[in-house]
Amino acid sequence: ESLAFTRENIDRITDPMLRQMLWSALWNMTRDQQLTSIDFLAIVREKIAAEASTELVDAVLGLAGRR
């Protein structure tokens, strides 16, 4: 339920610290193989354009570009 909520609503959350924590949690889940990289990249593709923080955009895109 939490993953589904995050996937659907991360772009609607106004608190930048909370968004940062959620993006970090999504990456940690990917790193720990609880979320596929394809799913992580799909979330990035769908939601990153709405991110207001350029620093957070840079960080998330950096994670998305990792091998």
All heavy atoms as TSV, in Angstrom:
chain	resi	resn	atom	element	x	y	z
A	1	GLU	N	N	0.820	-1.189	0.000
A	1	GLU	CA	C	0.000	0.000	0.000
A	1	GLU	C	C	0.867	1.258	0.000
A	1	GLU	O	O	0.550	2.206	-0.701
A	1	GLU	CB	C	-0.927	0.008	1.205
A	1	GLU	CG	C	-2.013	-1.034	1.142
A	1	GLU	CD	C	-2.898	-1.013	2.372
A	1	GLU	OE1	O	-3.035	0.041	3.008
A	1	GLU	OE2	O	-3.438	-2.076	2.692
A	2	SER	N	N	1.931	1.268	0.778
A	2	SER	CA	C	2.793	2.443	0.846
A	2	SER	C	C	3.491	2.704	-0.477
A	2	SER	O	O	3.606	3.852	-0.910
A	2	SER	CB	C	3.840	2.274	1.945
A	2	SER	OG	O	3.234	2.182	3.203
A	3	LEU	N	N	3.940	1.639	-1.125
A	3	LEU	CA	C	4.590	1.786	-2.419
A	3	LEU	C	C	3.602	2.318	-3.450
A	3	LEU	O	O	3.921	3.227	-4.218
A	3	LEU	CB	C	5.191	0.458	-2.876
A	3	LEU	CG	C	5.852	0.462	-4.246
A	3	LEU	CD1	C	6.966	1.509	-4.317
A	3	LEU	CD2	C	6.395	-0.919	-4.560
A	4	ALA	N	N	2.412	1.787	-3.467
A	4	ALA	CA	C	1.391	2.256	-4.408
A	4	ALA	C	C	1.056	3.722	-4.152
A	4	ALA	O	O	0.935	4.518	-5.097
A	4	ALA	CB	C	0.140	1.395	-4.308
A	5	PHE	N	N	0.928	4.098	-2.897
A	5	PHE	CA	C	0.648	5.494	-2.563
A	5	PHE	C	C	1.777	6.394	-3.036
A	5	PHE	O	O	1.540	7.448	-3.645
A	5	PHE	CB	C	0.437	5.671	-1.053
A	5	PHE	CG	C	0.224	7.109	-0.678
A	5	PHE	CD1	C	-1.035	7.658	-0.725
A	5	PHE	CD2	C	1.295	7.902	-0.291
A	5	PHE	CE1	C	-1.238	8.996	-0.400
A	5	PHE	CE2	C	1.107	9.237	0.030
A	5	PHE	CZ	C	-0.164	9.784	-0.021
A	6	THR	N	N	3.006	5.994	-2.751
A	6	THR	CA	C	4.161	6.799	-3.146
A	6	THR	C	C	4.217	6.935	-4.662
A	6	THR	O	O	4.419	8.031	-5.187
A	6	THR	CB	C	5.465	6.176	-2.611
A	6	THR	OG1	O	5.394	6.148	-1.182
A	6	THR	CG2	C	6.679	6.966	-3.045
A	7	ARG	N	N	4.040	5.829	-5.346
A	7	ARG	CA	C	4.101	5.853	-6.811
A	7	ARG	C	C	3.049	6.801	-7.399
A	7	ARG	O	O	3.324	7.520	-8.351
A	7	ARG	CB	C	3.892	4.445	-7.349
A	7	ARG	CG	C	4.051	4.371	-8.831
A	7	ARG	CD	C	3.979	2.960	-9.345
A	7	ARG	NE	N	4.530	2.960	-10.682
A	7	ARG	CZ	C	5.168	1.955	-11.217
A	7	ARG	NH1	N	5.349	0.858	-10.536
A	7	ARG	NH2	N	5.629	2.035	-12.432
A	8	GLU	N	N	1.881	6.810	-6.823
A	8	GLU	CA	C	0.803	7.649	-7.353
A	8	GLU	C	C	0.888	9.111	-6.904
A	8	GLU	O	O	0.393	9.991	-7.605
A	8	GLU	CB	C	-0.552	7.079	-6.934
A	8	GLU	CG	C	-0.872	5.738	-7.569
A	8	GLU	CD	C	-0.943	5.812	-9.084
A	8	GLU	OE1	O	-1.548	6.778	-9.604
A	8	GLU	OE2	O	-0.383	4.924	-9.750
A	9	ASN	N	N	1.491	9.373	-5.754
A	9	ASN	CA	C	1.358	10.703	-5.147
A	9	ASN	C	C	2.648	11.450	-4.862
A	9	ASN	O	O	2.589	12.555	-4.331
A	9	ASN	CB	C	0.575	10.571	-3.837
A	9	ASN	CG	C	-0.825	10.095	-4.077
A	9	ASN	OD1	O	-1.642	10.819	-4.638
A	9	ASN	ND2	N	-1.110	8.863	-3.697
A	10	ILE	N	N	3.795	10.919	-5.200
A	10	ILE	CA	C	5.043	11.590	-4.831
A	10	ILE	C	C	5.110	13.005	-5.406
A	10	ILE	O	O	5.671	13.901	-4.785
A	10	ILE	CB	C	6.280	10.754	-5.227
A	10	ILE	CG1	C	7.522	11.265	-4.494
A	10	ILE	CG2	C	6.468	10.705	-6.730
A	10	ILE	CD1	C	8.716	10.330	-4.567
A	11	ASP	N	N	4.504	13.218	-6.541
A	11	ASP	CA	C	4.520	14.545	-7.152
A	11	ASP	C	C	3.525	15.511	-6.506
A	11	ASP	O	O	3.567	16.707	-6.757
A	11	ASP	CB	C	4.254	14.445	-8.652
A	11	ASP	CG	C	2.964	13.731	-8.984
A	11	ASP	OD1	O	2.473	12.943	-8.151
A	11	ASP	OD2	O	2.451	13.943	-10.095
A	12	ARG	N	N	2.674	15.025	-5.639
A	12	ARG	CA	C	1.678	15.872	-4.968
A	12	ARG	C	C	2.092	16.264	-3.549
A	12	ARG	O	O	1.413	17.060	-2.906
A	12	ARG	CB	C	0.347	15.142	-4.909
A	12	ARG	CG	C	-0.238	14.902	-6.274
A	12	ARG	CD	C	-1.564	14.208	-6.172
A	12	ARG	NE	N	-1.998	13.833	-7.515
A	12	ARG	CZ	C	-2.738	12.808	-7.777
A	12	ARG	NH1	N	-3.157	12.027	-6.800
A	12	ARG	NH2	N	-3.083	12.538	-9.024
A	13	ILE	N	N	3.170	15.699	-3.068
A	13	ILE	CA	C	3.615	15.963	-1.697
A	13	ILE	C	C	4.372	17.287	-1.680
A	13	ILE	O	O	5.331	17.470	-2.434
A	13	ILE	CB	C	4.460	14.792	-1.179
A	13	ILE	CG1	C	3.563	13.544	-1.100
A	13	ILE	CG2	C	5.114	15.116	0.147
A	13	ILE	CD1	C	4.281	12.264	-0.831
A	14	THR	N	N	3.937	18.186	-0.819
A	14	THR	CA	C	4.503	19.537	-0.827
A	14	THR	C	C	5.772	19.672	0.003
A	14	THR	O	O	6.563	20.574	-0.244
A	14	THR	CB	C	3.462	20.558	-0.329
A	14	THR	OG1	O	3.048	20.195	0.996
A	14	THR	CG2	C	2.268	20.605	-1.263
A	15	ASP	N	N	5.979	18.819	0.962
A	15	ASP	CA	C	7.162	18.912	1.837
A	15	ASP	C	C	8.390	18.349	1.103
A	15	ASP	O	O	8.461	17.147	0.825
A	15	ASP	CB	C	6.899	18.116	3.112
A	15	ASP	CG	C	8.021	18.215	4.124
A	15	ASP	OD1	O	9.189	18.443	3.729
A	15	ASP	OD2	O	7.747	18.046	5.320
A	16	PRO	N	N	9.374	19.209	0.803
A	16	PRO	CA	C	10.536	18.736	0.054
A	16	PRO	C	C	11.356	17.676	0.793
A	16	PRO	O	O	11.916	16.774	0.169
A	16	PRO	CB	C	11.359	19.999	-0.212
A	16	PRO	CG	C	10.826	21.035	0.695
A	16	PRO	CD	C	9.445	20.631	1.088
A	17	MET	N	N	11.415	17.755	2.100
A	17	MET	CA	C	12.159	16.762	2.876
A	17	MET	C	C	11.485	15.386	2.779
A	17	MET	O	O	12.156	14.369	2.624
A	17	MET	CB	C	12.270	17.180	4.342
A	17	MET	CG	C	13.024	16.181	5.189
A	17	MET	SD	S	14.749	15.993	4.714
A	17	MET	CE	C	15.455	17.325	5.624
A	18	LEU	N	N	10.175	15.382	2.845
A	18	LEU	CA	C	9.434	14.130	2.718
A	18	LEU	C	C	9.611	13.533	1.319
A	18	LEU	O	O	9.819	12.335	1.167
A	18	LEU	CB	C	7.951	14.334	3.031
A	18	LEU	CG	C	7.060	13.094	2.923
A	18	LEU	CD1	C	7.595	11.943	3.769
A	18	LEU	CD2	C	5.633	13.448	3.308
A	19	ARG	N	N	9.557	14.381	0.282
A	19	ARG	CA	C	9.790	13.881	-1.071
A	19	ARG	C	C	11.195	13.286	-1.193
A	19	ARG	O	O	11.375	12.222	-1.792
A	19	ARG	CB	C	9.593	14.987	-2.110
A	19	ARG	CG	C	8.162	15.333	-2.368
A	19	ARG	CD	C	7.966	16.175	-3.620
A	19	ARG	NE	N	8.965	17.207	-3.831
A	19	ARG	CZ	C	8.937	18.418	-3.292
A	19	ARG	NH1	N	7.940	18.771	-2.498
A	19	ARG	NH2	N	9.888	19.292	-3.560
A	20	GLN	N	N	12.173	13.955	-0.611
A	20	GLN	CA	C	13.542	13.440	-0.639
A	20	GLN	C	C	13.611	12.075	0.038
A	20	GLN	O	O	14.243	11.148	-0.474
A	20	GLN	CB	C	14.492	14.412	0.046
A	20	GLN	CG	C	15.922	13.940	0.054
A	20	GLN	CD	C	16.854	14.931	0.744
A	20	GLN	OE1	O	16.421	15.929	1.305
A	20	GLN	NE2	N	18.130	14.649	0.693
A	21	MET	N	N	12.953	11.938	1.164
A	21	MET	CA	C	12.941	10.662	1.877
A	21	MET	C	C	12.255	9.569	1.047
A	21	MET	O	O	12.707	8.423	1.033
A	21	MET	CB	C	12.258	10.831	3.237
A	21	MET	CG	C	13.076	11.657	4.208
A	21	MET	SD	S	12.202	12.071	5.743
A	21	MET	CE	C	11.645	10.491	6.294
A	22	LEU	N	N	11.185	9.931	0.368
A	22	LEU	CA	C	10.462	8.947	-0.444
A	22	LEU	C	C	11.294	8.503	-1.649
A	22	LEU	O	O	11.356	7.309	-1.951
A	22	LEU	CB	C	9.116	9.509	-0.888
A	22	LEU	CG	C	8.098	9.682	0.231
A	22	LEU	CD1	C	6.874	10.447	-0.275
A	22	LEU	CD2	C	7.701	8.341	0.822
A	23	TRP	N	N	11.934	9.454	-2.330
A	23	TRP	CA	C	12.812	9.087	-3.439
A	23	TRP	C	C	13.941	8.192	-2.945
A	23	TRP	O	O	14.308	7.211	-3.597
A	23	TRP	CB	C	13.380	10.323	-4.132
A	23	TRP	CG	C	12.432	10.969	-5.097
A	23	TRP	CD1	C	11.855	12.200	-4.986
A	23	TRP	CD2	C	11.959	10.421	-6.335
A	23	TRP	NE1	N	11.048	12.447	-6.067
A	23	TRP	CE2	C	11.093	11.372	-6.920
A	23	TRP	CE3	C	12.171	9.222	-7.005
A	23	TRP	CZ2	C	10.460	11.156	-8.140
A	23	TRP	CZ3	C	11.536	9.006	-8.224
A	23	TRP	CH2	C	10.700	9.967	-8.777
A	24	SER	N	N	14.481	8.521	-1.795
A	24	SER	CA	C	15.551	7.709	-1.213
A	24	SER	C	C	15.049	6.304	-0.890
A	24	SER	O	O	15.744	5.313	-1.150
A	24	SER	CB	C	16.095	8.387	0.040
A	24	SER	OG	O	17.106	7.624	0.629
A	25	ALA	N	N	13.856	6.218	-0.345
A	25	ALA	CA	C	13.280	4.903	-0.022
A	25	ALA	C	C	13.070	4.079	-1.291
A	25	ALA	O	O	13.343	2.874	-1.310
A	25	ALA	CB	C	11.964	5.077	0.737
A	26	LEU	N	N	12.596	4.736	-2.354
A	26	LEU	CA	C	12.421	4.018	-3.623
A	26	LEU	C	C	13.761	3.497	-4.137
A	26	LEU	O	O	13.855	2.350	-4.593
A	26	LEU	CB	C	11.773	4.933	-4.668
A	26	LEU	CG	C	10.312	5.287	-4.433
A	26	LEU	CD1	C	9.877	6.389	-5.388
A	26	LEU	CD2	C	9.428	4.054	-4.575
A	27	TRP	N	N	14.799	4.326	-4.047
A	27	TRP	CA	C	16.115	3.876	-4.492
A	27	TRP	C	C	16.627	2.733	-3.614
A	27	TRP	O	O	17.161	1.752	-4.116
A	27	TRP	CB	C	17.126	5.013	-4.497
A	27	TRP	CG	C	18.496	4.488	-4.746
A	27	TRP	CD1	C	19.523	4.424	-3.855
A	27	TRP	CD2	C	18.986	3.879	-5.951
A	27	TRP	NE1	N	20.616	3.830	-4.435
A	27	TRP	CE2	C	20.311	3.483	-5.723
A	27	TRP	CE3	C	18.418	3.625	-7.189
A	27	TRP	CZ2	C	21.081	2.856	-6.698
A	27	TRP	CZ3	C	19.183	3.001	-8.165
A	27	TRP	CH2	C	20.494	2.632	-7.903
A	28	ASN	N	N	16.462	2.856	-2.310
A	28	ASN	CA	C	16.910	1.794	-1.403
A	28	ASN	C	C	16.193	0.479	-1.702
A	28	ASN	O	O	16.801	-0.590	-1.650
A	28	ASN	CB	C	16.706	2.200	0.050
A	28	ASN	CG	C	17.664	3.286	0.480
A	28	ASN	OD1	O	18.707	3.504	-0.127
A	28	ASN	ND2	N	17.297	4.000	1.536
A	29	MET	N	N	14.909	0.556	-2.003
A	29	MET	CA	C	14.162	-0.650	-2.360
A	29	MET	C	C	14.722	-1.263	-3.646
A	29	MET	O	O	14.814	-2.480	-3.769
A	29	MET	CB	C	12.681	-0.327	-2.534
A	29	MET	CG	C	11.964	-0.018	-1.243
A	29	MET	SD	S	10.232	0.422	-1.523
A	29	MET	CE	C	9.591	-1.179	-2.032
A	30	THR	N	N	15.095	-0.404	-4.589
A	30	THR	CA	C	15.677	-0.893	-5.843
A	30	THR	C	C	17.025	-1.539	-5.565
A	30	THR	O	O	17.304	-2.651	-6.036
A	30	THR	CB	C	15.821	0.271	-6.842
A	30	THR	OG1	O	14.550	0.893	-7.014
A	30	THR	CG2	C	16.347	-0.214	-8.176
A	31	ARG	N	N	17.838	-0.860	-4.790
A	31	ARG	CA	C	19.159	-1.386	-4.438
A	31	ARG	C	C	19.057	-2.735	-3.726
A	31	ARG	O	O	19.841	-3.641	-3.980
A	31	ARG	CB	C	19.883	-0.380	-3.532
A	31	ARG	CG	C	21.284	-0.794	-3.133
A	31	ARG	CD	C	21.778	-0.036	-1.929
A	31	ARG	NE	N	20.907	-0.341	-0.795
A	31	ARG	CZ	C	20.696	0.484	0.219
A	31	ARG	NH1	N	21.266	1.657	0.263
A	31	ARG	NH2	N	19.904	0.128	1.216
A	32	ASP	N	N	18.051	-2.863	-2.880
A	32	ASP	CA	C	17.861	-4.087	-2.099
A	32	ASP	C	C	17.004	-5.124	-2.823
A	32	ASP	O	O	16.593	-6.113	-2.218
A	32	ASP	CB	C	17.225	-3.749	-0.748
A	32	ASP	CG	C	18.109	-2.869	0.107
A	32	ASP	OD1	O	19.335	-2.803	-0.140
A	32	ASP	OD2	O	17.574	-2.228	1.032
A	33	GLN	N	N	16.719	-4.882	-4.077
A	33	GLN	CA	C	15.966	-5.782	-4.943
A	33	GLN	C	C	14.541	-6.044	-4.450
A	33	GLN	O	O	13.983	-7.115	-4.650
A	33	GLN	CB	C	16.726	-7.093	-5.147
A	33	GLN	CG	C	18.062	-6.875	-5.799
A	33	GLN	CD	C	18.851	-8.145	-5.978
A	33	GLN	OE1	O	18.479	-9.202	-5.493
A	33	GLN	NE2	N	19.962	-8.047	-6.686
A	34	GLN	N	N	13.948	-5.041	-3.816
A	34	GLN	CA	C	12.549	-5.099	-3.421
A	34	GLN	C	C	11.666	-4.392	-4.445
A	34	GLN	O	O	10.448	-4.499	-4.400
A	34	GLN	CB	C	12.356	-4.468	-2.045
A	34	GLN	CG	C	13.106	-5.188	-0.960
A	34	GLN	CD	C	13.094	-4.423	0.343
A	34	GLN	OE1	O	13.088	-3.194	0.356
A	34	GLN	NE2	N	13.089	-5.159	1.447
A	35	LEU	N	N	12.295	-3.637	-5.328
A	35	LEU	CA	C	11.635	-2.920	-6.411
A	35	LEU	C	C	12.535	-3.100	-7.621
A	35	LEU	O	O	13.755	-2.926	-7.511
A	35	LEU	CB	C	11.508	-1.428	-6.053
A	35	LEU	CG	C	10.865	-0.498	-7.074
A	35	LEU	CD1	C	9.373	-0.833	-7.237
A	35	LEU	CD2	C	11.023	0.950	-6.647
A	36	THR	N	N	11.960	-3.464	-8.755
A	36	THR	CA	C	12.814	-3.676	-9.921
A	36	THR	C	C	13.327	-2.344	-10.448
A	36	THR	O	O	12.698	-1.290	-10.264
A	36	THR	CB	C	12.050	-4.385	-11.061
A	36	THR	OG1	O	11.043	-3.503	-11.576
A	36	THR	CG2	C	11.428	-5.702	-10.591
A	37	SER	N	N	14.464	-2.385	-11.098
A	37	SER	CA	C	15.016	-1.169	-11.685
A	37	SER	C	C	14.074	-0.621	-12.757
A	37	SER	O	O	13.945	0.601	-12.905
A	37	SER	CB	C	16.406	-1.428	-12.260
A	37	SER	OG	O	16.365	-2.447	-13.226
A	38	ILE	N	N	13.385	-1.492	-13.446
A	38	ILE	CA	C	12.413	-1.051	-14.454
A	38	ILE	C	C	11.291	-0.259	-13.791
A	38	ILE	O	O	10.880	0.792	-14.296
A	38	ILE	CB	C	11.865	-2.257	-15.241
A	38	ILE	CG1	C	12.982	-2.841	-16.100
A	38	ILE	CG2	C	10.658	-1.873	-16.081
A	38	ILE	CD1	C	12.644	-4.159	-16.745
A	39	ASP	N	N	10.815	-0.725	-12.652
A	39	ASP	CA	C	9.767	0.005	-11.930
A	39	ASP	C	C	10.291	1.337	-11.397
A	39	ASP	O	O	9.589	2.352	-11.460
A	39	ASP	CB	C	9.204	-0.835	-10.789
A	39	ASP	CG	C	8.320	-1.970	-11.278
A	39	ASP	OD1	O	7.817	-1.893	-12.414
A	39	ASP	OD2	O	8.141	-2.936	-10.516
A	40	PHE	N	N	11.506	1.344	-10.863
A	40	PHE	CA	C	12.095	2.594	-10.366
A	40	PHE	C	C	12.206	3.604	-11.501
A	40	PHE	O	O	11.816	4.765	-11.360
A	40	PHE	CB	C	13.468	2.339	-9.736
A	40	PHE	CG	C	14.154	3.590	-9.279
A	40	PHE	CD1	C	13.748	4.250	-8.136
A	40	PHE	CD2	C	15.222	4.118	-9.996
A	40	PHE	CE1	C	14.373	5.420	-7.710
A	40	PHE	CE2	C	15.858	5.275	-9.580
A	40	PHE	CZ	C	15.431	5.928	-8.434
A	41	LEU	N	N	12.731	3.165	-12.637
A	41	LEU	CA	C	12.896	4.068	-13.771
A	41	LEU	C	C	11.547	4.553	-14.302
A	41	LEU	O	O	11.430	5.702	-14.745
A	41	LEU	CB	C	13.700	3.389	-14.878
A	41	LEU	CG	C	15.161	3.119	-14.526
A	41	LEU	CD1	C	15.824	2.309	-15.625
A	41	LEU	CD2	C	15.916	4.408	-14.247
A	42	ALA	N	N	10.528	3.717	-14.220
A	42	ALA	CA	C	9.190	4.136	-14.645
A	42	ALA	C	C	8.655	5.243	-13.738
A	42	ALA	O	O	8.062	6.216	-14.222
A	42	ALA	CB	C	8.239	2.947	-14.658
A	43	ILE	N	N	8.887	5.110	-12.448
A	43	ILE	CA	C	8.459	6.156	-11.505
A	43	ILE	C	C	9.211	7.437	-11.788
A	43	ILE	O	O	8.631	8.524	-11.819
A	43	ILE	CB	C	8.654	5.692	-10.045
A	43	ILE	CG1	C	7.764	4.494	-9.747
A	43	ILE	CG2	C	8.346	6.843	-9.076
A	43	ILE	CD1	C	8.100	3.781	-8.439
A	44	VAL	N	N	10.512	7.332	-12.004
A	44	VAL	CA	C	11.318	8.517	-12.324
A	44	VAL	C	C	10.762	9.177	-13.580
A	44	VAL	O	O	10.527	10.393	-13.611
A	44	VAL	CB	C	12.808	8.150	-12.499
A	44	VAL	CG1	C	13.590	9.338	-13.032
A	44	VAL	CG2	C	13.398	7.659	-11.186
A	45	ARG	N	N	10.546	8.388	-14.616
A	45	ARG	CA	C	10.056	8.934	-15.890
A	45	ARG	C	C	8.699	9.626	-15.712
A	45	ARG	O	O	8.464	10.686	-16.277
A	45	ARG	CB	C	9.945	7.811	-16.914
A	45	ARG	CG	C	9.551	8.287	-18.306
A	45	ARG	CD	C	9.488	7.176	-19.340
A	45	ARG	NE	N	8.541	6.133	-18.950
A	45	ARG	CZ	C	8.873	4.883	-18.609
A	45	ARG	NH1	N	10.127	4.503	-18.598
A	45	ARG	NH2	N	7.953	4.006	-18.265
A	46	GLU	N	N	7.822	9.032	-14.905
A	46	GLU	CA	C	6.477	9.576	-14.726
A	46	GLU	C	C	6.437	10.805	-13.820
A	46	GLU	O	O	5.594	11.683	-14.002
A	46	GLU	CB	C	5.567	8.510	-14.126
A	46	GLU	CG	C	5.295	7.343	-15.029
A	46	GLU	CD	C	4.635	6.174	-14.291
A	46	GLU	OE1	O	4.146	6.370	-13.150
A	46	GLU	OE2	O	4.609	5.073	-14.853
A	47	LYS	N	N	7.319	10.867	-12.826
A	47	LYS	CA	C	7.151	11.862	-11.762
A	47	LYS	C	C	8.232	12.932	-11.671
A	47	LYS	O	O	8.006	13.976	-11.065
A	47	LYS	CB	C	7.069	11.149	-10.406
A	47	LYS	CG	C	5.936	10.134	-10.314
A	47	LYS	CD	C	4.583	10.788	-10.443
A	47	LYS	CE	C	3.457	9.784	-10.259
A	47	LYS	NZ	N	2.151	10.411	-10.283
A	48	ILE	N	N	9.400	12.726	-12.244
A	48	ILE	CA	C	10.506	13.656	-11.994
A	48	ILE	C	C	10.249	15.034	-12.599
A	48	ILE	O	O	10.723	16.035	-12.071
A	48	ILE	CB	C	11.856	13.059	-12.460
A	48	ILE	CG1	C	13.022	13.769	-11.766
A	48	ILE	CG2	C	11.991	13.116	-13.967
A	48	ILE	CD1	C	13.086	13.573	-10.297
A	49	ALA	N	N	9.498	15.108	-13.666
A	49	ALA	CA	C	9.231	16.409	-14.291
A	49	ALA	C	C	8.462	17.350	-13.369
A	49	ALA	O	O	8.575	18.572	-13.493
A	49	ALA	CB	C	8.461	16.214	-15.596
A	50	ALA	N	N	7.725	16.802	-12.430
A	50	ALA	CA	C	6.952	17.628	-11.500
A	50	ALA	C	C	7.771	18.065	-10.287
A	50	ALA	O	O	7.291	18.874	-9.493
A	50	ALA	CB	C	5.718	16.860	-11.036
A	51	GLU	N	N	8.981	17.557	-10.152
A	51	GLU	CA	C	9.808	17.875	-8.982
A	51	GLU	C	C	10.308	19.317	-9.063
A	51	GLU	O	O	10.916	19.721	-10.054
A	51	GLU	CB	C	10.994	16.908	-8.884
A	51	GLU	CG	C	11.911	17.159	-7.723
A	51	GLU	CD	C	11.184	17.240	-6.392
A	51	GLU	OE1	O	10.484	16.278	-6.041
A	51	GLU	OE2	O	11.321	18.283	-5.719
A	52	ALA	N	N	10.049	20.085	-8.009
A	52	ALA	CA	C	10.419	21.500	-7.969
A	52	ALA	C	C	11.874	21.731	-7.569
A	52	ALA	O	O	12.468	22.737	-7.942
A	52	ALA	CB	C	9.499	22.240	-7.004
A	53	SER	N	N	12.447	20.822	-6.825
A	53	SER	CA	C	13.807	20.980	-6.322
A	53	SER	C	C	14.821	20.495	-7.355
A	53	SER	O	O	14.889	19.306	-7.659
A	53	SER	CB	C	13.983	20.186	-5.023
A	53	SER	OG	O	15.348	20.085	-4.685
A	54	THR	N	N	15.619	21.424	-7.885
A	54	THR	CA	C	16.625	21.028	-8.876
A	54	THR	C	C	17.677	20.109	-8.266
A	54	THR	O	O	18.178	19.211	-8.944
A	54	THR	CB	C	17.306	22.246	-9.514
A	54	THR	OG1	O	17.875	23.060	-8.493
A	54	THR	CG2	C	16.312	23.062	-10.326
A	55	GLU	N	N	17.973	20.314	-6.995
A	55	GLU	CA	C	18.938	19.446	-6.327
A	55	GLU	C	C	18.415	18.013	-6.239
A	55	GLU	O	O	19.152	17.061	-6.452
A	55	GLU	CB	C	19.265	19.957	-4.913
A	55	GLU	CG	C	20.008	21.267	-4.895
A	55	GLU	CD	C	19.078	22.480	-4.950
A	55	GLU	OE1	O	17.840	22.314	-4.937
A	55	GLU	OE2	O	19.616	23.598	-5.032
A	56	LEU	N	N	17.143	17.880	-5.950
A	56	LEU	CA	C	16.540	16.552	-5.861
A	56	LEU	C	C	16.433	15.903	-7.244
A	56	LEU	O	O	16.681	14.701	-7.384
A	56	LEU	CB	C	15.168	16.633	-5.182
A	56	LEU	CG	C	14.519	15.323	-4.775
A	56	LEU	CD1	C	15.482	14.426	-3.998
A	56	LEU	CD2	C	13.273	15.593	-3.962
A	57	VAL	N	N	16.126	16.697	-8.255
A	57	VAL	CA	C	16.099	16.173	-9.626
A	57	VAL	C	C	17.471	15.623	-9.985
A	57	VAL	O	O	17.601	14.509	-10.498
A	57	VAL	CB	C	15.663	17.255	-10.637
A	57	VAL	CG1	C	15.900	16.788	-12.078
A	57	VAL	CG2	C	14.206	17.627	-10.434
A	58	ASP	N	N	18.518	16.412	-9.709
A	58	ASP	CA	C	19.884	15.961	-10.003
A	58	ASP	C	C	20.217	14.669	-9.271
A	58	ASP	O	O	20.806	13.754	-9.851
A	58	ASP	CB	C	20.904	17.041	-9.625
A	58	ASP	CG	C	20.881	18.232	-10.565
A	58	ASP	OD1	O	20.313	18.116	-11.670
A	58	ASP	OD2	O	21.436	19.283	-10.186
A	59	ALA	N	N	19.829	14.597	-8.005
A	59	ALA	CA	C	20.128	13.404	-7.209
A	59	ALA	C	C	19.393	12.177	-7.742
A	59	ALA	O	O	19.990	11.104	-7.894
A	59	ALA	CB	C	19.765	13.649	-5.740
A	60	VAL	N	N	18.125	12.333	-8.039
A	60	VAL	CA	C	17.329	11.197	-8.524
A	60	VAL	C	C	17.823	10.744	-9.896
A	60	VAL	O	O	17.972	9.544	-10.143
A	60	VAL	CB	C	15.825	11.544	-8.559
A	60	VAL	CG1	C	15.016	10.459	-9.260
A	60	VAL	CG2	C	15.298	11.765	-7.148
A	61	LEU	N	N	18.101	11.705	-10.772
A	61	LEU	CA	C	18.601	11.322	-12.094
A	61	LEU	C	C	19.981	10.677	-11.993
A	61	LEU	O	O	20.303	9.777	-12.772
A	61	LEU	CB	C	18.627	12.536	-13.020
A	61	LEU	CG	C	17.260	13.089	-13.414
A	61	LEU	CD1	C	17.412	14.300	-14.310
A	61	LEU	CD2	C	16.386	12.028	-14.049
A	62	GLY	N	N	20.767	11.109	-11.024
A	62	GLY	CA	C	22.054	10.455	-10.790
A	62	GLY	C	C	21.874	9.014	-10.378
A	62	GLY	O	O	22.604	8.123	-10.834
A	63	LEU	N	N	20.907	8.760	-9.512
A	63	LEU	CA	C	20.625	7.381	-9.105
A	63	LEU	C	C	20.090	6.573	-10.281
A	63	LEU	O	O	20.470	5.403	-10.456
A	63	LEU	CB	C	19.608	7.365	-7.968
A	63	LEU	CG	C	20.068	7.943	-6.640
A	63	LEU	CD1	C	18.890	8.047	-5.670
A	63	LEU	CD2	C	21.187	7.114	-6.054
A	64	ALA	N	N	19.240	7.189	-11.071
A	64	ALA	CA	C	18.655	6.473	-12.216
A	64	ALA	C	C	19.712	6.107	-13.241
A	64	ALA	O	O	19.567	5.114	-13.951
A	64	ALA	CB	C	17.567	7.343	-12.860
A	65	GLY	N	N	20.789	6.875	-13.290
A	65	GLY	CA	C	21.837	6.611	-14.251
A	65	GLY	C	C	22.902	5.633	-13.759
A	65	GLY	O	O	23.803	5.259	-14.516
A	66	ARG	N	N	22.793	5.208	-12.520
A	66	ARG	CA	C	23.771	4.248	-11.972
A	66	ARG	C	C	23.644	2.903	-12.626
A	66	ARG	O	O	22.582	2.498	-13.056
A	66	ARG	CB	C	23.565	4.064	-10.466
A	66	ARG	CG	C	24.128	5.166	-9.668
A	66	ARG	CD	C	24.050	4.795	-8.226
A	66	ARG	NE	N	24.971	5.616	-7.469
A	66	ARG	CZ	C	25.114	5.538	-6.188
A	66	ARG	NH1	N	24.418	4.649	-5.489
A	66	ARG	NH2	N	25.945	6.317	-5.553
A	67	ARG	N	N	24.750	2.180	-12.649
A	67	ARG	CA	C	24.725	0.825	-13.217
A	67	ARG	C	C	24.897	-0.185	-12.139
A	67	ARG	O	O	25.445	-0.043	-11.162
A	67	ARG	CB	C	25.837	0.658	-14.224
A	67	ARG	CG	C	25.628	1.563	-15.387
A	67	ARG	CD	C	26.721	1.385	-16.357
A	67	ARG	NE	N	26.571	2.410	-17.372
A	67	ARG	CZ	C	27.068	2.320	-18.562
A	67	ARG	NH1	N	27.749	1.272	-18.898
A	67	ARG	NH2	N	26.898	3.265	-19.425
